[in-house]
């Protein structure tokens, strides 16, 4: 399992370092919009798969996302997200357009309010 997790976690770090995505935490405390973190898992594991690196299976990632947002939405969003590089702005927009919500006055909602129109 470690062989699959280490490349994934390194991609999270690379994401932050290259400015594609801010670190989800502390922007999203547990229980407040974890779908964003699950979206990031989808794109990272899809990217790793495309590049022949160890990754966690798409089916597992869809199951995790389905637990948070429902099966139909998870399948649809996985198709839009698996392996496709997006910024955190793209991820928030994708989720909000799908009817998902950010916790009102959460750090992520405040961040979104400040950047969405810029």
PEZIPE-V475752 format. One record per residue. N is the residue number from 0. PSI is psi in whole degrees, 0 to 359 (999 if undefined). D_FIRST is the distance of its C-alpha to the first C-alpha in Angstrom with 2 decimals. Layout:
N_PSI_D_FIRST, N_PSI_D_FIRST
This chain:
0_322_0.00, 1_323_3.81, 2_328_5.35, 3_328_5.34, 4_321_6.34, 5_310_8.82, 6_323_10.96, 7_311_11.17, 8_324_12.40, 9_326_14.65, 10_325_16.15, 11_315_17.15, 12_315_18.94, 13_319_20.51, 14_311_21.68, 15_314_23.47, 16_325_24.87, 17_2_26.24, 18_11_27.78, 19_322_26.24, 20_137_25.09, 21_159_25.90, 22_136_23.22, 23_319_23.05, 24_135_23.53, 25_11_26.28, 26_328_27.71, 27_92_25.98, 28_153_25.89, 29_135_23.70, 30_1_25.51, 31_79_27.43, 32_38_26.28, 33_348_22.50, 34_331_22.82, 35_317_23.08, 36_322_19.61, 37_324_18.35, 38_315_20.52, 39_321_18.98, 40_318_15.44, 41_312_17.15, 42_321_18.85, 43_311_16.11, 44_327_13.70, 45_320_16.94, 46_314_17.95, 47_317_14.85, 48_313_15.37, 49_331_19.04, 50_13_18.52, 51_24_16.37, 52_160_13.34, 53_140_9.66, 54_162_9.62, 55_141_8.89, 56_146_11.76, 57_319_15.21, 58_320_15.90, 59_316_13.29, 60_321_14.73, 61_318_18.18, 62_315_17.70, 63_316_16.77, 64_321_19.77, 65_324_21.97, 66_328_21.61, 67_326_23.05, 68_356_25.67, 69_149_26.28, 70_313_25.27, 71_313_28.04, 72_321_27.56, 73_315_23.79, 74_314_24.42, 75_313_27.19, 76_327_25.44, 77_322_22.30, 78_324_24.77, 79_341_26.32, 80_329_23.25, 81_111_20.41, 82_2_20.22, 83_119_23.64, 84_128_24.09, 85_156_25.98, 86_172_27.13, 87_325_26.82, 88_315_30.42, 89_319_29.52, 90_315_26.76, 91_315_29.23, 92_316_31.94, 93_313_29.83, 94_314_28.93, 95_320_32.49, 96_334_33.95, 97_2_31.86, 98_9_33.40, 99_161_30.65, 100_154_31.96, 101_141_31.46, 102_127_32.55, 103_134_36.14, 104_13_36.74, 105_160_33.06, 106_322_32.25, 107_321_30.61, 108_321_33.74, 109_316_35.96, 110_312_34.04, 111_316_34.36, 112_323_38.04, 113_336_38.70, 114_343_37.03, 115_328_37.37, 116_2_40.82, 117_999_40.49
